[in-house]
Amino acid sequence: MKVRIKGEMSMTATRQALFEQICALEELYRIRHCRGVTLFLTPTNGFGDVVVPRKDCGAVIDVVYTDGPYRCLADEYNL
């Protein structure tokens, strides 16, 4: 399943658009779980020009990995 958001926008607007689409998927299609989410971004400078994100050493950042959201101890122990 793909979710596409058209046009250039701020990261705040992108986050909100993704949130709204995920809520719509839950409500309209009764989707409650998912596995292996991949998000492709094209970073821009706000004027439509593509920018290349880099580390402090100058290396290009192609992929960012995460293990999911932060889980507090209350979640770990079902409190």
Residue frames relative to the residue before (quaternion, step in Angstrom):
aa qw qx qy qz dx dy dz
M 1.0000 0.0000 0.0000 0.0000 0.00 0.00 0.00
K 0.1670 -0.7860 0.5908 0.0727 3.58 -0.91 0.95
V 0.1153 -0.7254 0.6716 0.0968 3.53 -1.25 0.62
R 0.0495 -0.8098 0.5845 -0.0080 3.57 -0.60 1.12
I 0.1294 -0.7579 0.6370 0.0551 3.53 -1.03 0.90
K 0.2559 -0.8063 0.5191 0.1217 3.57 -0.53 1.16
G 0.7751 0.3831 -0.2755 0.4201 3.53 -1.25 0.54
E 0.5174 -0.6203 0.4962 0.3183 3.52 -1.32 0.41
M 0.1204 0.7828 -0.6018 0.1027 3.57 -0.97 0.88
S 0.6286 -0.5253 0.4071 0.4040 3.53 -1.27 0.28
M 0.6331 -0.5186 0.3988 0.4137 3.57 -1.24 0.31
T 0.6013 0.5562 -0.3560 0.4499 3.60 1.08 -0.64
A 0.6782 0.4724 -0.2819 0.4873 3.57 0.92 -0.91
T 0.6216 0.5353 -0.3338 0.4644 3.59 1.06 -0.74
R 0.6438 0.5217 -0.3127 0.4643 3.57 0.95 -0.92
Q 0.6700 0.4953 -0.2956 0.4673 3.59 0.94 -0.89
A 0.6500 0.5136 -0.3193 0.4602 3.60 0.96 -0.84
L 0.6455 0.5023 -0.3194 0.4785 3.61 1.00 -0.78
F 0.6343 0.5339 -0.3243 0.4555 3.57 0.95 -0.88
E 0.6701 0.5036 -0.2948 0.4588 3.58 0.90 -0.94
Q 0.6692 0.4923 -0.3060 0.4649 3.59 0.98 -0.81
I 0.6351 0.5105 -0.3341 0.4736 3.60 1.01 -0.73
C 0.6332 0.5157 -0.3280 0.4750 3.60 0.99 -0.77
A 0.6517 0.5106 -0.3126 0.4657 3.59 0.99 -0.83
L 0.6298 0.5250 -0.3364 0.4632 3.61 1.00 -0.75
E 0.6475 0.5139 -0.3136 0.4672 3.56 1.00 -0.81
E 0.7350 0.4469 -0.2380 0.4509 3.55 0.84 -1.01
L 0.7569 0.4166 -0.2246 0.4507 3.60 0.74 -1.01
Y 0.8181 0.2569 -0.1016 0.5044 3.56 0.93 -0.90
R 0.4288 -0.7444 0.4244 0.2863 3.58 1.34 0.17
I 0.3165 0.7314 -0.5334 0.2834 3.58 1.05 0.73
R 0.0995 -0.8372 0.5378 0.0012 3.57 -0.64 1.14
H 0.7861 0.1543 -0.0857 0.5924 3.60 1.19 -0.43
C 0.0119 -0.7735 0.6322 0.0433 3.55 -1.26 0.37
R 0.2065 -0.7690 0.5946 0.1116 3.54 -1.27 0.33
G 0.8613 0.1359 -0.0907 0.4812 3.55 -1.05 0.75
V 0.1134 0.8058 -0.5668 0.1288 3.57 0.44 1.19
T 0.0649 -0.7724 0.6315 0.0206 3.57 -0.94 0.94
L 0.1098 -0.7904 0.6021 0.0266 3.56 -0.82 1.05
F 0.1544 -0.7785 0.6042 0.0707 3.57 -0.74 1.08
L 0.0590 -0.7948 0.6040 0.0029 3.58 -0.79 1.05
T 0.1730 -0.7226 0.6527 0.1480 3.53 -1.23 0.54
P 0.2387 -0.8024 0.5282 0.1419 3.62 -0.10 1.24
T 0.0606 -0.7882 0.6124 0.0099 3.56 -1.01 0.87
N 0.5312 -0.6414 0.4596 0.3086 3.54 -1.31 0.20
G 0.6432 -0.5208 0.3301 0.4541 3.61 1.21 0.14
F 0.7082 0.3815 -0.2426 0.5423 3.55 1.33 -0.21
G 0.6457 -0.5428 0.3074 0.4404 3.57 1.29 0.22
D 0.5650 0.5884 -0.3933 0.4242 3.59 1.26 -0.11
V 0.4405 -0.6977 0.5030 0.2571 3.56 -0.88 0.98
V 0.1286 -0.7684 0.6227 0.0729 3.57 -1.03 0.85
V 0.3320 -0.7309 0.5653 0.1897 3.57 -1.18 0.60
P 0.3092 -0.7562 0.5417 0.1977 3.61 -0.55 1.10
R 0.0661 -0.8084 0.5848 -0.0087 3.57 -0.99 0.91
K 0.5071 -0.6082 0.5185 0.3225 3.52 -1.29 0.50
D 0.7065 -0.4438 0.3309 0.4409 3.58 -1.30 0.14
C 0.6835 0.4834 -0.2829 0.4681 3.60 1.10 -0.69
G 0.6028 -0.5909 0.3440 0.4112 3.61 1.28 -0.08
A 0.4999 0.6558 -0.4303 0.3672 3.59 1.25 -0.14
V 0.4916 -0.6625 0.4877 0.2855 3.56 -1.05 0.83
I 0.2913 -0.7312 0.5911 0.1761 3.57 -1.02 0.85
D 0.1173 -0.8190 0.5612 0.0223 3.57 -0.46 1.26
V 0.8061 0.1004 0.0066 0.5832 3.57 1.00 -0.91
V 0.1007 -0.7483 0.6524 0.0650 3.55 -1.10 0.77
Y 0.1948 -0.7992 0.5627 0.0816 3.59 -0.76 1.08
T 0.0022 -0.7798 0.6260 0.0045 3.55 -1.19 0.60
D 0.3845 -0.7081 0.5439 0.2343 3.55 -1.21 0.55
G 0.6939 -0.4371 0.2760 0.5012 3.58 1.20 0.30
P 0.7480 -0.4082 0.2699 0.4483 3.56 -1.28 -0.12
Y 0.6111 -0.5364 0.4384 0.3830 3.54 -1.29 0.43
R 0.1624 -0.7764 0.6033 0.0831 3.56 -0.89 0.95
C 0.2986 -0.7587 0.5544 0.1670 3.56 -0.65 1.12
L 0.6858 -0.4891 0.3399 0.4182 3.58 -1.26 0.30
A 0.5956 0.5667 -0.3683 0.4341 3.60 1.07 -0.64
D 0.6452 0.4969 -0.3176 0.4858 3.59 1.05 -0.72
E 0.6492 0.5377 -0.3209 0.4318 3.57 0.94 -0.87
Y 0.7836 0.3123 -0.1486 0.5160 3.58 1.00 -0.86
N 0.4449 -0.7297 0.4235 0.3004 3.59 1.31 0.34
L 0.3003 0.7640 -0.5114 0.2540 3.58 0.89 0.96
